[in-house]
Amino acid sequence: MRAKIISSLEKCFLEDNMDTKQSVTSGSMLKNENYQFQICYTMKMLSDGSKFIDLKVNSPISDYITLYKIQHVAVKKPVYNIRNDNDYLSKRPGLFPDLLTPLYPNNMLVLSNNLESVFVEISPCGKVPAGVYPIEIVFTDHEKAEVCSELKFDIEIIDAELPEQSLIYTRWFYSDCLQAYYRTESFDERHWEIIENFIRTAVKRGMNMVLTPLFTPALDTAMDAERPTTQLVDIYVNNGEYTFDFSKLGRWIDLCDRVGIKYLEISHLFRNQGARFACKVAAYVDGEYRKIFGSHTRADSDEYTGFLKSLIPKLLDYLKSKNNADKRCYFHISDEPHLDELETYKAARKVVADLLGGYPIIDALSDYEFVEEGIADIPIPQSDCMMQFINNNVPGLWTYYCGWQAGDVSNCFIAMSSARNRIIGTQLYKYNIKGFLHWGYNFYFSKCSYGLVNPYLLTASDYFAPAGDSFIVYPAPDGTAYESLRHIVFSDALQDIRAFQLCEKLYGRDYVMNLIEKSGEITFKKYPSEPSYLLNLREQINQAIKNKLTTAQ
């Protein structure tokens, strides 16, 4: 048996040669962050087959160490056929490392000749004193009780803590996908339990805003398709008059408070496809529960505009009564309006703008003309369209990427390197970006939401985007979320931002930017692709923080 400790930014394919992987023996972290590395291993056997191996971690901080097995998933669409670049690990379909599952260190089955890996996470949670701590990894033949391999790693915990995350970060959360996958009723007790499990996992990795479904999400749904009804507002229509029950919304807010969600992202008030139509709304009409608005309803119809004018003031009053939860809310009009949809978006916005007053409105849109028209309070351009907004000094900028950002820029497709995933933190810091949005935390539907897919088998949903674009966590059998490599690596990008901010506070922004751009300018489309850049940068930042604090003492 051969084993080697490698960085968290490597990805090990089953057929890879271990000798091509760069060995690491030490690292550093601040007291309240997470640090990861991997152990890759392979075993040659005289006969085809497998062997049970035990894995043990010996360390003074072993209570703060978690092990995950890195599982390989089927990727049938790693890239777009035309829209891609040369910075992919592979453009061929195959088995790719991505899924993280609990590791059972006793009786770990090792297959002959495959290169596999274990993900090791150190999470001291601010409870471990500063110092250097050894970590010993021991592989033992389960049957013979003989040591197969021993590895050692030293982690330095620096006597400093990351500041609170200032970036607003949302990855769209789909309660309806959880309802469909786990076959619950909408917002029954099991559904609430699963929702909380999945949001807790998101919060653990830095998500501090959650898509809040007043109504079934008006997103990624064909005109002739319909998503399962999941809405937090109960509506009653009697003799043409609306009354509203916000009890479910109140429970949602309480859940968010309990797990650490800071911001509420109120779901879109109009469908995508240019805000031409209403979102799906169900109500009790004279005692019968049925859909009252949807793709058959024009956005500018008297019925729908009248409904919104009745709803929004009462919604805001309720949010204010919930410990001023209204101050945590961001609102949406419609998703990804294009330039030829500017007028319909403008008309839809006009319906609700006065009702929402000074509350922030955010939408994913990448044509600068929306800003020039004065109808984009907080525009969220695609990352490959950012420079026009940056060069025009648009305040409070956010950004996002999705499947279409498949060339030149950072993204989190399964076929991309972890370094390409993590570089986004450095870019967000450089440009003082205030928020980041991604559309797929747990989207388990097909393109246009025609039906449910199995994310373990169809990692690209039904192939409408490269694998990994539509979700970043997997649904575990028990109603919790299995994480992916991509999810944890993205959270490292968020930790990088906070480390840069701490270093900036100690040394100034120019000092940090000089470290970041020591080898050349960083932009959204120009950045080092090798893992060593990010690993060395964080070591330099960490040691600078340590030196300043040591001198201060």
N, C-alpha and C positions, 0 to 999 in steps of 0.2 A: 504494500500500500504506500502511495505517495500522497502528501498533503502539503499545502502552502497557504499562508495568509496573504490575502490580496486586498486591495482597497474596495470600498463600497461602490466605486464608479466602474468597476469591471462588470462584464456580463460573460458568463461561462456557457458556451454551447456544448452539447453532449459530445460533439466530435472534436472539440478544441484540444490543442496541445498545451498542457500545463506549463511547459517551458516558455511559452510566449507571454505568460502572465507575470507582471512585475510584483515581486515580493515586497511586503511592508512588515516592519517589526515594531513600529511605535506610532503614536499619534497624540494629539492634545485636544482638549475640549474645555469649555467653561462649565461652571458648576451646575447650571440649570438647562443645559442642552442635551441632545442625544448625539451619540457618536456610533458609527457603524463600521464594521469591516466584514470581509468574507473569508471563509475557509473553503478552498477548492480541493478536491480530492479525487483520486482514481485508484482502482485496484485491478491488477492483472491477475487473472486466474488461469490455471492450466486447462480447465474445462469451462465451457459456456455455462453461465449460471449467475448466482448471487451469493452473498454472504452477509450474516448479521454482524454488525459492528456496534459497539457501545461508544458513546462520546461523552466525555466528562470535562467540565470547566472547573479549574482550581484557581481561586483568586480571593483576596480579602474583600472584594466588592462583588462577589458572585451573586448576591441577592439582587443586584441591580443590572444583571445581564440576562437578556432574553435571546433565545435561539429560534430561528425560523428555517424551515427547509425551503429552498428555492425550487419551485416546480416549473417544468417546461409546459407551455401551452401551445396549442395549434394555431399557427398564423398562416391563413390562406391568402391574405392580402396585406403584405407588409408595407407596400407603397402604392401610390397612384402610378399608373402605367407611364404617364407623360410628365406629370407635375411632381418632380422630385429632384434630388441633387446627389452628389457622390458621397455624402456624409451619412450613410446608413450602415449599420452593422452587416446587413444582408438585404438584398432585394428579392430573394428567392423565398417562396413559401417553405415552411418547415416548423420545427419545434424551437420556441424561443423561451429563455428564462424570464419569468415575470411574477408568477403567483407565489405568495409567501404563506405557508401553512405552519401550524404548530409542529415543533420538532419533538419527537419522542426519543430522547438520547439513548435509551436502552432498546436494543433490538432494531437499530437503524439498518435498513436493508440497502446494501451497496451492490450495484450491478457491475458486471465485468466490463472493464475498459471504457466506460463512460466517464466523462469529466463532469462531476456534479459539485454543488456548493451549498454551504450553510451560511446564513446571514446572521451576524452577531451584532446585537444592539446593546449599548451601554447607556443606561438612563439613571443617573444619580439623583435627579430631581432636587438638586440643591442640598442633599442630605449627607454628602460625602465630603470630608475635609480635603483641602487642596493637598496635592502630593502626586507622586508617581506610583502606580499600582500595577503589579505584574498580573498577567492573565496566562494561564497554562491550559492548553487544549490537548487532551489525551484521547486517542483512538485505541480501542481494545477489541481484539477478536472475541466475540461473545462466547463462542463455544470453547475456545482454548484458554481464555482469560490471559492472552498474551498481548502486550502493547504492540500496536501496529505502527503508530506514528505519534510524535510529540511535537507541539509547536508552542512558541512563546511570543507574547506581545505585551508591550508596556504602554499604558495610557496615562498621560499626565492630566490631572484635573487642576485647572488654573483657578486661583482664588478671585474669581470675578463672575458676574452673572450677566447674561444677555438682557438688554432692556425689553420692556413690553413691546410686542409687535404693533407697529403703527400702520402697516399696510392693511388695507381692507381686502380680504380674500374670500371669494365665493366660487365654488364649483357646483354647478346646478344639481340640486338634490331633488330626486323624483319619488315622492311618496307613492304615486300611482304604480311605478315600476315595482316597488316593494310589495304593494298590495297584490299585483298580478303574479309576481314570481312566487310569493309565499302563500298565495290563495287565501288571503284573509278578506274580510269585509272592510269597506272603507272606514278607517278610524275606529275599528273595534279594538278591544284591549290588546290583542296580539299584534295588531298593526301598530299601535302606539309603542309597544315594547320594541318592536323591530326598528321603527323610526328612531327611537332614542339610541339604540345600539349603534346604528349607522352614523348618526350625528356625533355621538361620542368619539368614534374613530376619526371622523373628519376634524373635530376640534383638537384632538391629540396631535394632529399634523398641521395645525396652524389655521384651519378654516375658522373665521370669526364672523361670517355672514352666511345666512342660509335662505334659500329660495322658499318663500312662505306662500303656500297655495291657497290664496283666498278662493280661487276657482281652479278647476283642472287646468294644468299648464297649457297655454295656447302656443305651444312650441312643437316644431318638427312633426306636424300632423297634417296629412293630406286632407284635401277638402272632403273626400268621401270616406275618411277614416275617423275613428273616435277613440280617445283614450278613456280608461276607466274613470268614472266620476270620483274625484277626490277634492273636495272643497271644504275649507274651514269655516265658511259662513253658511248658516242655515237661513234660507229665505222663504218667506211665506207671502203668498199673494191672495188677497181676499178682496173681491169687488174692485180689482185693479189697483189696490193699494199695497205697498211693500212694507213688511216689517222684517227685522233682522235679528238673529240670535248669534252672538259672537262667542258663545261658550267654548266651542272647539278652538277658536283662535286664542282665547285666553289660556287654554290648556297648552297650546303650542308655545306660547310666550313663556309660560312657566317652565316648560321642558327646556327651552333655550336658555333660560336663566340658570337652570339646574346644571346644565352640561357646559356652560361657558360661551354660548353664542352672544356676541355683542351687538350685531346689527341684523335687522330684519329686512330682507329683500322681497318686497311685495310683488307677487307674480303679475305678469303682463295683463293689462286691461283690454288689450286688443290682440287679435291673432297676428302671427307673422304673415309674410306675403303682403307687406306694405300697409298694415293696419286697416285693411279694407273691410274686415269683418269682425264680428264680436267674438270674444272667447266663449267657451262652453260654460253655460250657467244652468244649474238645475234648481228647482224650487218646488215647494208644496203649493199647488194651485188649487184652492178650494178643497184641500185635503189630499189631492193626488200629487205624488212626487214625479216630476218629469222635467225634461230639458225645456228651457224657455228661450235660450239664446244659443247661438253657435255659428257654424260656417254658413248657415242659411240666412243669417241676420246681418244686414249692412251695418257697418260701424257708425254711419251717420244717420241711422234711422231714428225716428222720434222715440220709438219704444226703447232702444238701447241707451240712447243719450239720456232719456228720462230716468231709466234705471240707475245709471251711474250718478246722476245728480241727486237721486234719493239716497244711494248707498254711501258715497264718499264722506259727506258731512257726518253721518252717524258712525262710520268707521273711525274717523279721526277723533270723534268724541270718546268712543270706546277706548282707543289706544291711549288717549290722554288719561283716562281713568285707571289704566293699568300702569301706574307709576311712570307716567309720561313716556310710555313706549313709543309714542309717535316720533319722539326725537331720535329714535334708533332706526327709523324706517327710510328706505330708499324705494322709489316707485319706478315702474316700467310702463312705457306706452306699447311698443311693439319691437320684436327682435329683428335685427339686421335689415332695416329698410335700405333699399338701394336708391341710387340717385333718381331713377325713373319713378320711384314711389315717394318722392319728397312731398308732393302735394297731399297725398292721402295721409301720410304720417303727420303732416302739419295740421290737417283738418282734425285728425283724431286727438292730437295733443291739445288743440284748442278747446275741445270738449271738456277736458279735465284740468287744464292748466290753472284756471282761476280757482277751481275747487281745491286743488292741492296747494295753492298759495306758494309759500316759500319752501315747501318740502322738496328735497333733491330728487330729480328725475334722471335716471341713468338708462342708457340703451347702447347696445352694441351697434355701432355704425361707423363706417370708415371713409365716407365721402365728406370732405371738408366743407362742401357747400351747405350742409346742415348747420354748421357753426356760423357761416356767413349769413344764413337766413335767420339766425337767432332762435333756433328751435332745438338746440342741443345744450341743455344745462350742463350735463357731465357726459360728454361723448366718450365712448369706449371703442377706439379704433383697433383694428387688427394690428398685430405687432409689426407686420411688414408694411404697414401704412402710417407708422407713427411719426415719421420725420416731418411731414407737412404740419402736423398738429404741434409738434415740439418747436419747430422753427417759427411758428406763429404765436408762441407763448400762450397757448391755451391753458388756463389755470386748472389745477386739480385733476390732471390727466390720469385716466385709467388706461389699461390695455387688455387685450385678450388674444388668444389664438384658438384655432379649431382645426378641422381636418384640412382646410384649404391652405394652411400655413405649413406646407410640406417641403418647401425649398428655402434654403439660406438661413431661416430663423430657428430659434429654439422651439421645441415642442416635446411632447411626452408620448410619442408613438412607441409601441413595443420594439419596433425594429431600429429605433434610434439609440444612440449611446446614452448612458446615464450622465455623462459630462454635458451633452447637448441639452438634456433635461434641466440640469442644475444651473447652467450658466444664466438662466433667466433672472436669478436673484441679483447677480452682479449688474445686469442690464437695468433692472428696475431701480436699483440703488443709484446708478449713475445719473439717470434721468429724473430722479425724484418722483417716480410714479406713485400715485396715492392708492390705487386699487388694481386688483387683477381678477379677471373673470374667466372661467372656462365652463363650457356647456355640459360636460359629462362627468359627474361624480359616479352616478349609478344608473345610466340609461341602458336598460335591458330590453328595449323594443327594437323592432326593425326600422328601416328607413321609412319615414312618414308615419310611423306608429301603426302599421297595419297589424302587428301582433307581437307577442313575446318571443324572444330568442333565448337560447341557452348560452350565457356569456363564456362558459367553459369550452364550448365547442365553436362558437362564432364570435371570436374576439374582435371582429370588425363589424359587429351586428350582422347585417346581411350584405356586407361588402360595399357600403356606400362611402366609407372613409377608411383610411389605414387602421390596422389593428391597434386597439388601445385608445382611440380617439373618443369613444363613446362612454367609457367608464374607467375608473382608476382603482376601484375596489370590487371584489368578487363577493357574491352572496353565499355565506357559509350555511351549512345545513341547519345549524341551530338558531338562525336568525340574527347572527352577528356578521360583521364584515371581515372577510379576509383581505389583507392589504396586498398591494403589488410593490415590486421594486420601485416602480415609477412614483408611487405615492410617497414613499419614504424619502426618495431622492429629491422630489420637489420640496418636501418639508425642510430638507437640508438647505435648499436655496433660500427659503424664508429665514432660516437661522443665519445664513451668511449675511443677509441684509442687516439683521440686528447686531451682528458682530461688527460690521462696517460702521454702523451708527455709534456703537460704543467706542470704537477706535477713533471715529471722527470727534466725539466729545472730548477725548483725551488729547488728540494731536491736531485736530482740524481737518477739514474736508480735503484740502489739497494733498495732505500726507496720504490719506487713504486712496485718493484717485491716482497718485503717483505709483502706489503699490499695484493698483488694479491695472494701470496702463503702462507698466514698466516696459513691456515688450511691444507696445503698440496700442493704437486707439481701439476701444471697444464700442461697438454699436449694436443695434438689434440684428444686423445682418453680417457683422464682422466681429469675430471673437475666436480665441484659441479653442481648438477642438480636442486637444489631448487632456486626459484626466489630471495629469501632473500639474497643469496650470492652476486648477481650482484647489487641489490638495496643498500645493506649495503656498498659494495665496492665503489660504486660511491659517496655515502654520505661521506665516509672517505676521498676519493680523493678531493671532493669539499671542505670539511672543512679544509683539509690541505692547499689547494690553498688559501682559504680565510684567514687562520691564517698567512701564510707567507706574503701575501700582506698587511694585517693589521699591522703586525709587521714592515714591510718596511716603512709604512707611519709614 
